[in-house]
């Protein structure tokens, strides 16, 4: 089942609830505003930002192609696209409870907290707890390109880009 939704618009009720001050990046005891052009430096950003480099390591030499994103569709619950600050979602499978809804809500918060600073992007997302893509399936002489999947959980043999699980807010 595929369902396409237009740009998700937050209604005024949700918008009013979510109005909060801009988050701060911390440097031990010093607090500064988050920078707009991310530099991988512990002096300006929290330590947990370094993990994105580890998550993206499988694609460091090859880069990420449209083919790699499309290949992940086979096991994705939804595709999320951000263009000019608007979110578009294409749903493929029903996620457990409200996991997909609250993941999308997290992206809406990101756009609200950083208007004009979130780049255009396209990603595939699986809302399950078990990885769907395993490195061993994409090795050897007949291997195809390793798909790129965002997910809540991963293992050493499952190259996924980890994403915070905010869905428990809706349970």
Secondary structure by P-SEA (a helix, b strand, c coil): cbbbbccccccaaaaaaaccccbbbbcccccccccccccccccccccccaaaaaaacccccccccaaaaaaacccccbbbbbcccbbbbbbcccccccaaaaaaaaaaaaaaaccccccccccccccccccccccccccccccccbbbbbbcccccccccccccccccccc
